[in-house]
Amino acid sequence: MLGRLIVGILKGLIVGGLIGFGLVKLGFAVLPAWLAYIAAAVTGVVIGLIAGKPIWAKDAKIEAGMKAGVGALLAAGLMFAARKWLTMYLPTDLLSQVGVMAKSETIQLGYFPITSLAAVAAVLGGFYDADNTPEPEGEAKEEAKAPPAKAGPQKRIAQPAADELDEDFDDTSADEKKAKK
């Protein structure tokens, strides 16, 4: 489980970082609030589709779709938390060398798209991957090879009709019964 948690966090860091990097390259070094929540929702959808049981896995379409929808809502809530409580300032020397911002600007961790979206996606990715417990391969193969269970003897459950009861106690022969019908 710890391994799946770490893999999920890494998936989230990569997905959120790439989406944030794209926004920075589009010129959004600091996200306005409306764009931050939209970007977080898109990030939540993407991480919901690939973390845990990915959408391309067998019988995972509905599960991945539900994770994507819930991920969009959770990501928007996590973005609110990131913007409110991740108020540490990023080192401007490193960001100015990369060409993201001028050396005189200061930016908070929760307002920078690469860091805030990576943090949001890492939380969701860790949760989704830790929650995904794959079924053991040995048990799945044994179930597939096992013959189907045989049905027991068939029993009549319904009560016989009243005219059937009369026929059982009738002293007439079978030929006479056919003639009556």
Stockholm file with secondary structure:
# STOCKHOLM 1.0

chainA/1-181         MLGRLIVGILKGLIVGGLIGFGLVKLGFAVLPAWLAYIAAAVTGVVIGLIAGKPIWAKDAKIEAGMKAGVGALLAAGLMFAARKWLTMYLPTDLLSQVGVMAKSETIQLGYFPITSLAAVAAVLGGFYDADNTPEPEGEAKEEAKAPPAKAGPQKRIAQPAADELDEDFDDTSADEKKAKK
#=GR chainA/1-181 SS CHHHHHHHHHHHHHHHHHHHHHHHHTTCSSCCHHHHHHHHHHHHHHHHHHSSSCTTSTTCHHHHHHHHHHHHHHHHHHHHHHHHHCCCBCCHHHHHHHTSSCTTCCCBTTTSHHHHHHHHHHHHHHHHHHHCCCCCHHHHHHHHHSCCCCCCCCCCCSCCCHHHHHHHTCCSCHHHHHHHC
#=GC SS_cons         CHHHHHHHHHHHHHHHHHHHHHHHHTTCSSCCHHHHHHHHHHHHHHHHHHSSSCTTSTTCHHHHHHHHHHHHHHHHHHHHHHHHHCCCBCCHHHHHHHTSSCTTCCCBTTTSHHHHHHHHHHHHHHHHHHHCCCCCHHHHHHHHHSCCCCCCCCCCCSCCCHHHHHHHTCCSCHHHHHHHC
//
